[in-house]
Amino acid sequence: MHCELRVEGVGYRYPNGHEALAGVDLALGPGILGLLGPNGAGKSTLMRILATLSRPGSGRVTWNGTDIARQPDALRAELGYLPQDFGVYPALSAREFLAYLAAVKGLPLKRARDRVDECLALVGLSEAADRRLGGFSGGMRQRVGIAQALLNDPRLLIVDEPTVGLDPEERLRFRHLITDLAGQRLVILSTHIVSDIEASATSLAVMARGKRLFHGEPEQLMAQASGHAWEWTVPESELADARARFAISSSLRRADGIRLRLVSEQSPGQGATVVEPDLEDAYLWLLERHGAR
Ligand SMILES: Nc1ncnc2c1ncn2[C@@H]1O[C@H](COP(=O)(O)OP(=O)(O)OP(=O)(O)O)[C@@H](O)[C@H]1O
C-alpha cells in the first residue's frame, strides 16, 4: 500500500503576523509518527495543513507525489482526522452520530452501516453504541472521535493532542488503541506528553517555535542525550534553587531528600550520578539545547 507524505519547507504565518511554522521538512511512510512539542510549537497548525484545512504559506506538502494544496481531494479520500477540538452532538447515540458523519463523508448507505459497526467495534464501543453521547466519559468521546476518523479506512490518520483531559486509565487505553491501528497506514499523533507516544511511535519528530528540531528514531534522540541525564538527591530546602537552574524531568520524595532526574551539560552538583537517558530526558535535553524549554 502506497503511503508517502512529504512536507517540504513548509512555512505558515497567521494574519496577525505570527510565524507559526518556519521551513518544516518531514518525509514519512507507514508507521506511527509521534509529533512532540511544547504548547505553541506549531503542531496544530501543521496538522491542519496536513488535513487540507489550511494551505501552507510557503513550501509544499505532497501525498504520494500529489501536491495537497493543488489537489486536496486526492488526500481527503484517504484521510482520517481527529482535531484537537473535536465535539459531539450530545443528544445523538454513538451509532447515530457516526452514521451522520458517514453520510457527510459520502459513504454509500450499505457501506456506511457496515463501517459504523466495524469502527465502533474497533474502538471498543459496540456495547455503548446506542447510548447518548451526552453520557459518555472523555475517553469514550475520544474513542468516538477515532471511530469517525476511521470510517473511510484512511491511509493517513491524523490525531491532534488526543489525550488532553483524559484520566490515566483512559489515556492508557487510548495509547493501546492507536498502537493497534497502525498497520499499513501512516498515523501522526501530536502531543506535548512524551509518555503518550513512547510505547507506540516508530518515529519521532520534535517541534518548537515553528521549527523541526529533530526527526528520527526515539533511540537516536536518546543517544544524543547520553552523558547529560543525571540523578541528584537534594535537601528539600534546595529544591526551588535546583528547579530554577536545571531542566528537571522528574522528582521523587525520599527519606534522604528529593531525588531529581534532570538534564545538564555538566554535573549539577556533588553526589550527582549520570544515568541512562529515557525519552523524557532526551526530549528535555533537545529543548534545553535549543533554548526552547
Ligand atoms: N488563529 C491564530 N492567530 C494567531 N496566532 C495563532 C493562531 N492559532 C495559533 N496561533 C499561534 O501559533 C503558534 C502555534 O500554535 P499551534 O496551535 O499550532 O501550536 P501547538 O504546538 O499545537 O500548541 P498547542 O498544543 O498549545 O495547541 C502559537 O504561538 C499560537 O499562539
The ligand as an SDF file (V2000), in Angstrom:
LIG
                    3D

 31 33  0  0  0  0  0  0  0  0999 V2000
   -5.5180   31.8870   14.8240 N   0  0  0  0  0  0  0  0  0  0  0  0
   -4.3200   32.2670   15.2650 C   0  0  0  0  0  0  0  0  0  0  0  0
   -3.8860   33.5290   15.1370 N   0  0  0  0  0  0  0  0  0  0  0  0
   -2.6670   33.9190   15.5730 C   0  0  0  0  0  0  0  0  0  0  0  0
   -1.7750   33.0780   16.1570 N   0  0  0  0  0  0  0  0  0  0  0  0
   -2.1590   31.8110   16.3160 C   0  0  0  0  0  0  0  0  0  0  0  0
   -3.4310   31.3180   15.8880 C   0  0  0  0  0  0  0  0  0  0  0  0
   -3.5140   29.9910   16.1950 N   0  0  0  0  0  0  0  0  0  0  0  0
   -2.3500   29.6790   16.7810 C   0  0  0  0  0  0  0  0  0  0  0  0
   -1.5330   30.7480   16.8610 N   0  0  0  0  0  0  0  0  0  0  0  0
   -0.1700   30.8010   17.3990 C   0  0  0  0  0  0  0  0  0  0  0  0
    0.6640   29.9950   16.5760 O   0  0  0  0  0  0  0  0  0  0  0  0
    1.5750   29.2440   17.3650 C   0  0  0  0  0  0  0  0  0  0  0  0
    1.4320   27.7720   17.0900 C   0  0  0  0  0  0  0  0  0  0  0  0
    0.1580   27.3500   17.5200 O   0  0  0  0  0  0  0  0  0  0  0  0
   -0.3060   25.8320   17.4190 P   0  0  0  0  0  0  0  0  0  0  0  0
   -1.7100   25.7550   17.9700 O   0  0  0  0  0  0  0  0  0  0  0  0
   -0.0690   25.3340   16.0550 O   0  0  0  0  0  0  0  0  0  0  0  0
    0.7130   25.1380   18.4170 O   0  0  0  0  0  0  0  0  0  0  0  0
    0.6440   23.7060   19.0950 P   0  0  0  0  0  0  0  0  0  0  0  0
    2.0180   23.1460   19.0310 O   0  0  0  0  0  0  0  0  0  0  0  0
   -0.4520   22.9030   18.5110 O   0  0  0  0  0  0  0  0  0  0  0  0
    0.3470   24.0610   20.5870 O   0  0  0  0  0  0  0  0  0  0  0  0
   -0.9620   23.7730   21.4480 P   0  0  0  0  0  0  0  0  0  0  0  0
   -0.7950   22.4220   21.9590 O   0  0  0  0  0  0  0  0  0  0  0  0
   -0.8580   24.8440   22.5090 O   0  0  0  0  0  0  0  0  0  0  0  0
   -2.1240   23.9650   20.5150 O   0  0  0  0  0  0  0  0  0  0  0  0
    1.3010   29.6280   18.8120 C   0  0  0  0  0  0  0  0  0  0  0  0
    2.2120   30.6030   19.2040 O   0  0  0  0  0  0  0  0  0  0  0  0
   -0.0980   30.1780   18.7750 C   0  0  0  0  0  0  0  0  0  0  0  0
   -0.2910   31.1420   19.7870 O   0  0  0  0  0  0  0  0  0  0  0  0
  1  2  1  0
  2  3  1  0
  2  7  2  0
  3  4  2  0
  4  5  1  0
  5  6  2  0
  6  7  1  0
  6 10  1  0
  7  8  1  0
  8  9  2  0
  9 10  1  0
 10 11  1  0
 11 12  1  0
 11 30  1  0
 12 13  1  0
 13 14  1  0
 13 28  1  0
 14 15  1  0
 15 16  1  0
 16 17  2  0
 16 18  1  0
 16 19  1  0
 19 20  1  0
 20 21  2  0
 20 22  1  0
 20 23  1  0
 23 24  1  0
 24 25  2  0
 24 26  1  0
 24 27  1  0
 28 29  1  0
 28 30  1  0
 30 31  1  0
M  END
$$$$
